[in-house]
């Protein structure tokens, strides 16, 4: 594993990655709200002949504080990281497969409309934000903010909901709890509020514009979800839009941790079919 810190304005962005080579596929893992690259560290060891990039968004993990954590700012910082890595290691990363989890599905859609969109060749979406349904954490955080109780809610979420409850059911998620300890509360809140904005911005039956934009992306993509973790309304959206899916047998939203070996095999096979 290699580690890189990239300067972004008056902040620093952190990235875990493998040794980088040109003319290889690049798997870019994008973490969800409260999470960090720590949850994906084991993925640095299991793929052959691919580049692995695992960034921490601004305000998360080992990346620094910043005065603005909106998605477009995090995307701009991530693009700066990729450009800096290309220059530092004298490589060209032009065959990128995005692997976003949860919130980061929004980041993935934004990247597909960014200045590096031509580099992106596919998306393996892990229970990404796709409808207005099921975004329970961002909804609760937004409600707490409106009631001026967010700080107390965030502490309770980290120590009770995650440490006492989630880890009791799914010990594999201990990396998420550790990530929450490093997460800036302001970053968590701003991202939760922005998730709700995306979820409610559209009109009609489905109002999550990130999900609607994801459905329209013209590139290889697949949506991965647990058969006991994704809400039925989102499954119906996937079916109605005739989007390709892969189901894993789990009730854990962090299926890439709970079903690690199966997910590695799936990703390996998927990128071999879309190369």
PAZAPA-4460 file (N, C-alpha, C; in steps of 0.05 Angstrom, whole numbers, plus 32768, in hexadecimal, padded with zeros to 4 digits):
% residues 275
    n_x    n_y    n_z   ca_x   ca_y   ca_z    c_x    c_y    c_z   seq   type   mol
   8011   7FE8   8000   8000   8000   8000   8011   8019   8000     1      X     A
   8009   802D   7FF1   8016   8047   7FF1   8001   805B   7FFB     2      X     A
   800C   8071   8006   7FFB   8086   8010   8004   80A1   8004     3      X     A
   7FF1   80B1   7FFC   7FF7   80CB   7FF1   7FE6   80E1   7FFD     4      X     A
   7FF3   80F7   8003   7FE4   810F   800B   7FE7   8124   7FF5     5      X     A
   7FD1   812F   7FED   7FD1   8143   7FD7   7FC6   815D   7FE2     6      X     A
   7FD4   8173   7FDD   7FCB   818D   7FE5   7FB3   8196   7FD4     7      X     A
   7F9E   819F   7FE1   7F87   81AA   7FD3   7F80   81C5   7FE1     8      X     A
   7F87   81DB   7FD4   7F84   81F5   7FE0   7F93   81F5   7FFB     9      X     A
   7F85   81FA   8011   7F92   81FA   802B   7F8C   81E1   803B    10      X     A
   7F85   81CB   802C   7F7F   81B1   8039   7F91   819C   802D    11      X     A
   7F8F   8184   8039   7F9E   816D   802F   7F8A   8155   802B    12      X     A
   7F8E   8148   8015   7F7D   8131   800E   7F8E   8117   800F    13      X     A
   7F83   8103   801B   7F92   80EA   801F   7F88   80D4   800C    14      X     A
   7F9A   80C3   8004   7F94   80AD   7FF2   7FA4   8094   7FF8    15      X     A
   7F97   807D   7FFC   7FA5   8064   7FFD   7FA5   8059   7FE0    16      X     A
   7FBA   804D   7FD7   7FBB   8043   7FBC   7FD0   802E   7FB9    17      X     A
   7FCE   801F   7FA3   7FE3   800B   7F9C   7FF8   801A   7F8C    18      X     A
   800F   800D   7F86   8022   8018   7F72   8012   801C   7F58    19      X     A
   8017   8032   7F4B   8007   8039   7F34   8016   8034   7F1A    20      X     A
   8007   8029   7F06   8012   8023   7EEC   7FFE   802D   7ED6    21      X     A
   8009   8037   7EC0   7FF8   803E   7EA9   7FEE   8025   7E9C    22      X     A
   7FDA   8028   7E8B   7FCF   8012   7E7B   7FC4   7FFC   7E8C    23      X     A
   7FBA   8003   7EA4   7FAB   7FF1   7EB5   7F90   7FFD   7EBC    24      X     A
   7F7D   7FEC   7EC2   7F65   7FF6   7ECD   7F6A   8001   7EE9    25      X     A
   7F5B   8015   7EF0   7F5D   8021   7F0B   7F42   801F   7F19    26      X     A
   7F42   8012   7F30   7F2B   8010   7F41   7F2B   8027   7F55    27      X     A
   7F18   8038   7F53   7F16   804F   7F65   7EFF   804B   7F79    28      X     A
   7F06   8043   7F92   7EF2   803E   7FA7   7EEB   8059   7FB3    29      X     A
   7ED1   805E   7FB7   7EC7   8077   7FC2   7EB5   8070   7FDA    30      X     A
   7EBD   807A   7FF2   7EB0   8073   800A   7E96   8083   800F    31      X     A
   7E85   8078   8021   7E6C   8085   8027   7E6E   8098   803F    32      X     A
   7E58   80A2   8048   7E57   80B7   805D   7E62   80AC   8077    33      X     A
   7E74   80BA   8083   7E81   80B2   809C   7E97   809F   8099    34      X     A
   7E9B   8093   8082   7EAE   807E   807E   7EC9   8089   8075    35      X     A
   7EDC   8078   806D   7EF6   8080   8064   7F03   806A   8054    36      X     A
   7F1B   806F   804A   7F2A   805A   803C   7F31   8043   804D    37      X     A
   7F30   8046   8068   7F37   8030   807A   7F26   8018   8075    38      X     A
   7F0C   801C   806D   7EFA   8005   8068   7F02   7FF5   8050    39      X     A
   7F13   8000   803F   7F1A   7FF3   8025   7F37   7FEA   8024    40      X     A
   7F45   7FED   803A   7F62   7FE8   803A   7F69   7FCC   8030    41      X     A
   7F58   7FB8   8037   7F5E   7F9C   802F   7F5C   7F98   8011    42      X     A
   7F4E   7FAA   8003   7F4B   7FA8   7FE6   7F66   7FAF   7FD8    43      X     A
   7F78   7FBB   7FE6   7F92   7FC1   7FD9   7FA3   7FA8   7FD4    44      X     A
   7F9B   7F91   7FE0   7FAB   7F79   7FDF   7FA0   7F63   7FCC    45      X     A
   7F89   7F67   7FC0   7F7C   7F4F   7FB4   7F78   7F50   7F96    46      X     A
   7F7E   7F66   7F89   7F7A   7F67   7F6C   7F95   7F68   7F5E    47      X     A
   7F97   7F5A   7F48   7FAF   7F59   7F38   7FAD   7F6B   7F20    48      X     A
   7FC3   7F78   7F1A   7FC6   7F88   7F01   7FB1   7F9E   7EFE    49      X     A
   7FA9   7FAA   7F15   7F98   7FC1   7F14   7FA3   7FD6   7F28    50      X     A
   7F9E   7FEF   7F23   7FA4   8004   7F36   7F8C   8006   7F4A    51      X     A
   7F92   800B   7F63   7F7D   800F   7F77   7F81   802B   7F83    52      X     A
   7F6C   803B   7F83   7F6C   8055   7F90   7F56   8056   7FA5    53      X     A
   7F5D   805E   7FBD   7F48   805F   7FD3   7F4C   8079   7FE1    54      X     A
   7F3E   808E   7FD9   7F41   80A9   7FE6   7F30   80AC   7FFF    55      X     A
   7F38   80BE   800F   7F27   80C9   8025   7F1D   80E4   801B    56      X     A
   7F03   80E7   801A   7EF8   8101   8013   7F00   8116   8028    57      X     A
   7F00   812F   8020   7F05   8145   8033   7EF3   8142   804B    58      X     A
   7EFF   8144   8063   7EF0   8141   807C   7EED   8125   8086    59      X     A
   7EF9   8112   8078   7EF6   80F6   807F   7F12   80E9   8081    60      X     A
   7F14   80D4   8092   7F2C   80C5   8094   7F44   80D6   809A    61      X     A
   7F59   80D3   808A   7F72   80E1   808E   7F74   80FB   807E    62      X     A
   7F5F   8101   806E   7F5E   811B   8061   7F57   8131   8076    63      X     A
   7F5F   8149   806F   7F5D   815E   8083   7F41   816C   8084    64      X     A
   7F3E   817D   8097   7F26   818E   8098   7F27   81A1   8081    65      X     A
   7F0F   81AC   807B   7F0D   81C0   8066   7EF5   81D2   806D    66      X     A
   7EF2   81E8   805F   7EDC   81F9   8065   7EC3   81F3   8055    67      X     A
   7EC5   81E0   8043   7EAE   81D9   8032   7EB0   81BC   802A    68      X     A
   7E9B   81AC   8032   7E9C   818F   802D   7E87   8187   8018    69      X     A
   7E7C   819A   8009   7E68   8192   7FF5   7E74   817F   7FE1    70      X     A
   7E63   816F   7FD5   7E6C   815A   7FC2   7E7D   8165   7FAC    71      X     A
   7E76   817C   7FA0   7E86   8187   7F8A   7EA2   818E   7F93    72      X     A
   7EA5   8197   7FAC   7EBF   819E   7FB7   7ECF   8184   7FBB    73      X     A
   7EC2   816F   7FC6   7ED0   8156   7FCA   7ED8   814A   7FAF    74      X     A
   7EC7   814D   7F9A   7ECE   8143   7F80   7EE6   8152   7F74    75      X     A
   7EE6   816D   7F77   7EFC   817D   7F6D   7F16   8174   7F7A    76      X     A
   7F15   816F   7F94   7F2D   8167   7FA2   7F36   814B   7F99    77      X     A
   7F23   8139   7F94   7F2A   811E   7F8B   7F37   811F   7F6F    78      X     A
   7F2C   8130   7F5D   7F38   8132   7F43   7F55   813D   7F45    79      X     A
   7F59   8150   7F57   7F74   815A   7F5C   7F86   8144   7F66    80      X     A
   7F7C   8132   7F77   7F8C   811B   7F80   7F94   810A   7F69    81      X     A
   7F81   8103   7F57   7F87   80F2   7F41   7F9C   80FF   7F2E    82      X     A
   7F98   8118   7F28   7FAB   8126   7F17   7FC7   8127   7F24    83      X     A
   7FC8   812B   7F3D   7FE2   812D   7F4B   7FF0   8112   7F4C    84      X     A
   7FE0   80FC   7F4F   7FEC   80E1   7F4F   7FF7   80DB   7F33    85      X     A
   7FE9   80E3   7F1E   7FF2   80DE   7F03   800D   80EC   7EFF    86      X     A
   800F   8104   7F08   8028   8113   7F05   803F   8108   7F16    87      X     A
   8038   8101   7F2F   804D   80F7   7F41   8059   80DD   7F38    88      X     A
   8047   80CB   7F2E   8050   80B0   7F27   8053   80AC   7F09    89      X     A
   804F   80C3   7EFA   8053   80C2   7EDD   8042   80AC   7ED0    90      X     A
   8029   80AB   7ED7   8016   8097   7ECC   7FFE   80A6   7EC0    91      X     A
   7FEF   8097   7EB1   7FD5   80A1   7EA6   7FC0   808E   7EB0    92      X     A
   7FAD   8099   7EBF   7F97   8089   7ECA   7F7E   808F   7EBA    93      X     A
   7F7B   8081   7EA4   7F65   8087   7E91   7F52   8070   7E8D    94      X     A
   7F51   805D   7E9F   7F3F   8046   7E9D   7F34   8040   7EB9    95      X     A
   7F24   8053   7EC3   7F1C   8053   7EDF   7F00   8046   7EE2    96      X     A
   7EFF   8033   7EF5   7EE5   8027   7EFD   7EDF   8032   7F19    97      X     A
   7EC8   8040   7F1B   7EC0   804B   7F35   7EB2   8035   7F45    98      X     A
   7EB8   8034   7F5F   7EAB   8021   7F71   7EA1   8031   7F89    99      X     A
   7E8B   803F   7F86   7E80   8050   7F9C   7E6E   8040   7FAF   100      X     A
   7E6F   8048   7FC8   7E5D   803C   7FDC   7E4A   8051   7FE7   101      X     A
   7E31   804B   7FE8   7E1D   805B   7FF6   7E1D   8078   7FEC   102      X     A
   7E23   808C   7FFD   7E24   80A8   7FF5   7E34   80AD   7FDC   103      X     A
   7E4A   809E   7FD9   7E5E   80A4   7FC4   7E53   809E   7FA8   104      X     A
   7E3B   8091   7FA6   7E2F   808F   7F8C   7E29   80AA   7F80   105      X     A
   7E24   80BE   7F91   7E20   80D9   7F88   7E3B   80E4   7F7D   106      X     A
   7E50   80DF   7F8C   7E6B   80E8   7F82   7E71   80DB   7F67   107      X     A
   7E69   80C1   7F64   7E6F   80B3   7F4B   7E60   80C0   7F34   108      X     A
   7E47   80C8   7F38   7E38   80D5   7F23   7E45   80F0   7F1C   109      X     A
   7E4D   80FF   7F30   7E5A   8118   7F2B   7E74   8115   7F1C   110      X     A
   7E83   8100   7F23   7E9C   80FB   7F14   7E97   80F5   7EF7   111      X     A
   7E80   80E7   7EF2   7E7A   80E0   7ED6   7E71   80F9   7EC6   112      X     A
   7E6E   810F   7ED3   7E68   8128   7EC5   7E7E   813D   7EC9   113      X     A
   7E95   8134   7ED2   7EAB   8146   7ED8   7EC0   8147   7EC2   114      X     A
   7ED5   8155   7EC6   7EEA   8158   7EB2   7EF9   813E   7EAD   115      X     A
   7EF6   812A   7EBF   7F04   8110   7EBA   7EF0   80FB   7EB1   116      X     A
   7ED9   8102   7EA8   7EC4   80EF   7EA0   7ECE   80DB   7E8B   117      X     A
   7EE0   80E4   7E79   7EE9   80D2   7E64   7EFB   80BC   7E6F   118      X     A
   7F06   80C0   7E87   7F16   80AB   7E94   7F05   8095   7EA0   119      X     A
   7EEC   809A   7EA5   7EDB   8087   7EB4   7ECE   8073   7EA1   120      X     A
   7ED3   805A   7EA6   7ECA   8045   7E93   7EB4   8033   7E9F   121      X     A
   7EAD   8037   7EB8   7E98   8026   7EC4   7E94   802D   7EE1   122      X     A
   7E7D   8022   7EEB   7E76   8027   7F08   7E6C   800D   7F14   123      X     A
   7E78   8005   7F2A   7E6D   7FEF   7F3B   7E62   7FFD   7F54   124      X     A
   7E48   8000   7F55   7E3B   8010   7F69   7E32   7FFE   7F80   125      X     A
   7E3B   8004   7F98   7E35   7FF4   7FB0   7E20   8002   7FC1   126      X     A
   7E07   7FFA   7FBE   7DF1   8005   7FCD   7DF2   8024   7FCE   127      X     A
   7DF6   8030   7FB6   7DF8   804C   7FB5   7DDE   805A   7FB8   128      X     A
   7DDF   8074   7FBF   7DC7   8084   7FC1   7DBA   8086   7FA5   129      X     A
   7DA2   807A   7FA3   7D96   8078   7F88   7D78   8080   7F88   130      X     A
   7D6B   8080   7F9F   7D4F   808A   7FA0   7D4D   809C   7FB9   131      X     A
   7D36   80A7   7FBD   7D31   80B7   7FD6   7D2C   80A6   7FEE   132      X     A
   7D2B   808B   7FE9   7D25   8079   7FFF   7D3F   806C   800A   133      X     A
   7D3F   8066   8023   7D54   8056   802F   7D6C   8066   8039   134      X     A
   7D6C   8081   8035   7D83   8091   803F   7D7D   8099   805C   135      X     A
   7D7C   8085   806D   7D73   8089   8088   7D87   809A   8098   136      X     A
   7DA1   8096   8094   7DB5   80A5   80A4   7DB4   80C2   809D   137      X     A
   7DB5   80C9   8083   7DB4   80E5   807B   7D9A   80F2   8083   138      X     A
   7D84   80E3   8083   7D6A   80EE   808B   7D6A   80F4   80A9   139      X     A
   7D74   80E2   80B9   7D76   80E6   80D6   7D88   80FD   80DC   140      X     A
   7D9F   80FF   80CF   7DB2   8115   80D4   7DA5   812F   80CD   141      X     A
   7D97   8130   80B6   7D8A   8149   80AE   7D74   8151   80C2   142      X     A
   7D66   813E   80CC   7D51   8144   80E0   7D5D   814F   80F9   143      X     A
   7D73   8143   8102   7D81   814C   811A   7D8C   8169   8116   144      X     A
   7D95   816E   80FE   7D9F   8189   80F8   7D88   819E   80FB   145      X     A
   7D71   8197   80EF   7D5A   81A9   80F1   7D51   81AD   810E   146      X     A
   7D55   8199   811E   7D4D   819B   813A   7D64   81A6   814C   147      X     A
   7D7A   81AD   813F   7D92   81B8   814D   7D9D   81A4   8161   148      X     A
   7D9D   818B   815A   7DA7   8176   816C   7DBC   8164   815E   149      X     A
   7DC8   816F   8148   7DD9   815E   8138   7DF1   8153   8147   150      X     A
   7DFE   8163   8157   7E17   815A   8165   7E10   8143   8177   151      X     A
   7DFA   8144   8186   7DF3   812E   8197   7DEB   8116   8186   152      X     A
   7DDD   811B   8170   7DD5   8104   815F   7DED   80F6   8153   153      X     A
   7E01   8106   814B   7E19   80FA   813F   7E28   80E8   8153   154      X     A
   7E2B   80F2   816B   7E38   80E2   8180   7E28   80C8   8185   155      X     A
   7E0E   80CA   8186   7DFD   80B2   818B   7DFF   809F   8173   156      X     A
   7DFF   80AA   815B   7E01   8099   8143   7E1B   8089   8144   157      X     A
   7E31   8096   814A   7E4B   8089   814A   7E4E   8075   8160   158      X     A
   7E46   807C   8178   7E4B   806B   818F   7E35   8056   8195   159      X     A
   7E1C   805D   818F   7E06   804B   8194   7DFE   803B   817B   160      X     A
   7DF6   804A   8166   7DED   803D   814E   7E03   802B   8141   161      X     A
   7E1B   8036   813F   7E30   8027   8132   7E3F   8015   8145   162      X     A
   7E4B   8021   815A   7E5C   8010   816C   7E4C   7FFB   817B   163      X     A
   7E36   8003   8187   7E27   7FF0   8198   7E15   7FDD   8187   164      X     A
   7E09   7FE7   8172   7DF6   7FD7   8163   7E01   7FCB   8149   165      X     A
   7E0B   7FDB   8137   7E15   7FD0   811E   7E2C   7FBD   8122   166      X     A
   7E3F   7FC4   8133   7E56   7FB2   8137   7E4E   7F98   8145   167      X     A
   7E39   7F99   8154   7E30   7F80   8161   7E25   7F6D   814C   168      X     A
   7E17   7F78   8138   7E0C   7F67   8123   7E21   7F61   810D   169      X     A
   7E31   7F75   8106   7E45   7F72   80F0   7E60   7F7C   80FA   170      X     A
   7E6F   7F6B   8108   7E8A   7F74   8112   7E9D   7F7D   80FC   171      X     A
   7E98   7F74   80E4   7EAA   7F7B   80CE   7EA9   7F9A   80C9   172      X     A
   7E95   7FA7   80D3   7E92   7FC4   80CE   7EA2   7FD5   80E2   173      X     A
   7EB4   7FC9   80F1   7EC3   7FD9   8105   7ED3   7FEF   80F7   174      X     A
   7EDB   7FEB   80DE   7EEA   8000   80D0   7ED8   8019   80CB   175      X     A
   7EBE   8014   80C9   7EAC   802B   80C6   7EAB   803B   80E0   176      X     A
   7EAA   802E   80F7   7EAB   803C   8110   7EC5   804C   8113   177      X     A
   7EDB   803F   810C   7EF5   804D   810E   7EF5   8065   80FC   178      X     A
   7EE9   8062   80E4   7EE8   8079   80D1   7ED8   8090   80DD   179      X     A
   7EC2   8089   80EA   7EB1   809E   80F6   7EC0   80AE   810B   180      X     A
   7ED3   80A1   8119   7EE2   80AF   812D   7EF4   80C5   8121   181      X     A
   7EFB   80C2   8107   7F0C   80D5   80F9   7EFB   80E9   80E9   182      X     A
   7EE2   80E3   80E4   7ED1   80F3   80D3   7ECA   810E   80E0   183      X     A
   7ECD   8123   80D1   7EC4   813D   80DB   7EA6   813F   80DB   184      X     A
   7E9B   8146   80F2   7E7E   8148   80F5   7E72   815B   80E1   185      X     A
   7E80   8171   80DB   7E76   8184   80C7   7E74   8178   80AB   186      X     A
   7E88   8167   80A4   7E87   815A   808A   7E70   8146   8089   187      X     A
   7E6C   8137   809E   7E56   8124   809F   7E3B   8133   809B   188      X     A
   7E38   8149   80AA   7E1F   8157   80A8   7E1B   8163   808D   189      X     A
   7E2F   8171   8082   7E2B   817E   8068   7E25   8169   8052   190      X     A
   7E32   8152   8054   7E2C   813D   8040   7E11   8131   8044   191      X     A
   7E08   812D   805D   7DED   8123   8062   7DD8   8135   8057   192      X     A
   7DDC   814F   805C   7DC8   8163   8051   7DC8   8163   8033   193      X     A
   7DDF   8160   8027   7DE0   8160   8009   7DD5   8146   7FFE   194      X     A
   7DD8   8130   800B   7DCB   8117   8003   7DAD   811B   8002   195      X     A
   7DA2   8128   8016   7D85   812D   8017   7D7C   813F   8000   196      X     A
   7D8D   8152   7FFA   7D87   8164   7FE3   7D85   8155   7FC9   197      X     A
   7D99   8143   7FC5   7D98   8133   7FAD   7D80   8120   7FAD   198      X     A
   7D79   8115   7FC4   7D63   8102   7FC6   7D48   810F   7FBF   199      X     A
   7D45   8129   7FC4   7D2B   8136   7FC2   7D2B   814B   7FAB   200      X     A
   7D3F   814C   7F9B   7D41   8161   7F87   7D30   815C   7F6E   201      X     A
   7D29   8143   7F68   7D1A   813D   7F50   7CFC   813E   7F54   202      X     A
   7CEE   8137   7F3F   7CD0   8136   7F40   7CC7   811A   7F36   203      X     A
   7CAF   8114   7F3C   7CA4   80FA   7F33   7CA7   80E4   7F48   204      X     A
   7CA6   80CB   7F3F   7CA6   80B5   7F52   7CC1   80B3   7F60   205      X     A
   7CD6   80B7   7F52   7CF1   80B6   7F5E   7CFE   80D1   7F5C   206      X     A
   7D07   80DC   7F73   7D10   80F7   7F74   7D2E   80FA   7F79   207      X     A
   7D3D   80E4   7F7B   7D59   80E6   7F80   7D67   80EA   7F65   208      X     A
   7D71   8102   7F60   7D7D   8109   7F46   7D97   80FA   7F41   209      X     A
   7DA4   80F2   7F57   7DBD   80E2   7F53   7DB6   80C7   7F48   210      X     A
   7DA1   80BA   7F52   7D98   80A0   7F48   7D8E   80A3   7F2B   211      X     A
   7D7F   80B8   7F25   7D75   80BB   7F0A   7D8C   80C0   7EF6   212      X     A
   7DA0   80CF   7EFF   7DB7   80D4   7EEE   7DC8   80BB   7EEA   213      X     A
   7DCB   80AB   7F00   7DD9   8092   7EFE   7DCC   807F   7EEA   214      X     A
   7DB1   807E   7EEA   7DA3   806D   7ED7   7DA8   8075   7EBA   215      X     A
   7DAE   808E   7EB5   7DB2   8098   7E9A   7DCF   8097   7E91   216      X     A
   7DE1   8090   7EA2   7DFE   808F   7E9A   7E02   8079   7E85   217      X     A
   7E10   8081   7E70   7E14   806E   7E59   7E30   8063   7E5C   218      X     A
   7E34   8051   7E6F   7E4D   8043   7E72   7E47   8029   7E82   219      X     A
   7E58   8015   7E81   7E53   7FFD   7E90   7E50   8003   7EAE   220      X     A
   7E3B   7FF8   7EB9   7E36   7FFE   7ED6   7E24   7FE7   7EE1   221      X     A
   7E28   7FE3   7EFB   7E18   7FCE   7F09   7E14   7FD7   7F25   222      X     A
   7DFC   7FD1   7F30   7DF5   7FD9   7F4B   7DF5   7FC1   7F5D   223      X     A
   7E05   7FC1   7F72   7E07   7FAA   7F84   7DF8   7FB0   7F9E   224      X     A
   7DE9   7F9D   7FA7   7DDA   7FA1   7FC0   7DD6   7F87   7FCF   225      X     A
   7DD1   7F8A   7FE9   7DCB   7F73   7FFA   7DAE   7F6C   7FF8   226      X     A
   7DA8   7F52   7FF7   7D8C   7F4A   7FF4   7D7B   7F50   800D   227      X     A
   7D88   7F57   8023   7D79   7F5D   803B   7D80   7F79   8045   228      X     A
   7D8E   7F89   8035   7D96   7FA4   803F   7D8A   7FBB   802F   229      X     A
   7D85   7FB7   8015   7D7B   7FCD   8005   7D5C   7FCF   8007   230      X     A
   7D52   7FE7   8009   7D34   7FEA   800C   7D27   7FE2   7FF2   231      X     A
   7D0E   7FD9   7FF4   7CFF   7FCF   7FDD   7CFA   7FE4   7FC8   232      X     A
   7CF6   7FFD   7FD1   7CF1   8013   7FBE   7D09   8017   7FAB   233      X     A
   7D21   8014   7FB5   7D38   8017   7FA4   7D3C   8000   7F91   234      X     A
   7D35   7FE8   7F9B   7D36   7FD0   7F89   7D22   7FD4   7F73   235      X     A
   7D0B   7FDE   7F78   7CF7   7FE3   7F63   7D00   7FF8   7F4F   236      X     A
   7D0F   800C   7F59   7D1A   8020   7F46   7D2E   8013   7F34   237      X     A
   7D40   8002   7F3E   7D53   7FF4   7F2E   7D46   7FE3   7F19   238      X     A
   7D31   7FD6   7F20   7D22   7FC5   7F0E   7D14   7FD5   7EF8   239      X     A
   7D07   7FEB   7F00   7CF9   7FFB   7EED   7D0C   8008   7ED9   240      X     A
   7D23   800F   7EE2   7D37   801C   7ED0   7D48   8007   7EC1   241      X     A
   7D42   7FED   7EC7   7D50   7FD7   7EBA   7D6E   7FD9   7EBD   242      X     A
   7D77   7FE0   7ED5   7D93   7FE3   7EDB   7D9E   7FC8   7EE3   243      X     A
   7DB7   7FC2   7EDB   7DC4   7FA9   7EE1   7DCB   7FA9   7EFF   244      X     A
   7DC6   7F92   7F0C   7DCA   7F90   7F29   7DD9   7F76   7F2F   245      X     A
   7DE5   7F76   7F47   7DF1   7F5E   7F52   7DE9   7F5D   7F70   246      X     A
   7DDD   7F46   7F78   7DD2   7F43   7F93   7DE6   7F33   7FA4   247      X     A
   7DEA   7F3C   7FBC   7DFA   7F2D   7FCF   7DE9   7F26   7FE7   248      X     A
   7DEE   7F0F   7FF2   7DDD   7F05   8008   7DE7   7F11   8023   249      X     A
   7DDC   7F28   802A   7DE4   7F35   8043   7DD0   7F4A   804A   250      X     A
   7DCF   7F50   8064   7DBF   7F66   806E   7DD0   7F7E   8075   251      X     A
   7DE9   7F7C   806E   7DFD   7F91   8075   7E00   7FA4   805E   252      X     A
   7DFB   7FBE   8063   7DFF   7FD3   804F   7E1C   7FD4   8045   253      X     A
   7E2F   7FCB   8056   7E4B   7FCA   804E   7E52   7FAF   8042   254      X     A
   7E44   7FA8   802C   7E47   7F8D   8021   7E63   7F88   8017   255      X     A
   7E72   7F9D   8010   7E8E   7F99   8006   7EA0   7F90   801D   256      X     A
   7E97   7F93   8036   7EA6   7F89   804D   7E9B   7F6D   8055   257      X     A
   7E80   7F6B   8057   7E74   7F53   8060   7E78   7F3C   804C   258      X     A
   7E77   7F42   8032   7E7A   7F2E   801D   7E94   7F32   800E   259      X     A
   7EA9   7F36   801C   7EC3   7F3E   8010   7ECC   7F2C   7FF9   260      X     A
   7ECF   7F12   7FFF   7ED9   7F00   7FEA   7EC7   7EFF   7FD2   261      X     A
   7EAD   7EFE   7FD7   7E9A   7EFD   7FC1   7E9B   7F17   7FB0   262      X     A
   7E9E   7F2D   7FBE   7E9F   7F47   7FB0   7EB9   7F49   7F9F   263      X     A
   7ECF   7F40   7FAA   7EE8   7F40   7F9B   7EE6   7F30   7F82   264      X     A
   7EDA   7F18   7F84   7ED6   7F07   7F6D   7EC4   7F14   7F58   265      X     A
   7EAF   7F21   7F62   7E9C   7F2E   7F50   7EAA   7F45   7F41   266      X     A
   7EB9   7F56   7F4F   7EC6   7F6C   7F43   7EDA   7F62   7F2E   267      X     A
   7EE9   7F4E   7F35   7EFD   7F43   7F23   7EF0   7F39   7F09   268      X     A
   7EDA   7F2B   7F0C   7ECC   7F21   7EF4   7EBF   7F38   7EE4   269      X     A
   7EB4   7F4B   7EF2   7EA7   7F61   7EE4   7EBA   7F72   7ED4   270      X     A
   7ED1   7F79   7EDF   7EE4   7F89   7ED0   7EF0   7F7A   7EB9   271      X     A
   7EF2   7F5F   7EBB   7EFC   7F4F   7EA5   7EE9   7F4E   7E8E   272      X     A
   7ECF   7F51   7E94   7EBA   7F50   7E7F   7EB6   7F6B   7E72   273      X     A
   7EC0   7F81   7E7F   7EBC   7F9C   7E75   7ED6   7FA9   7E6F   274      X     A
   7EE9   7F9A   7E66   7F03   7FA5   7E5F   7F0A   7FA6   7E42   275      X     A
***
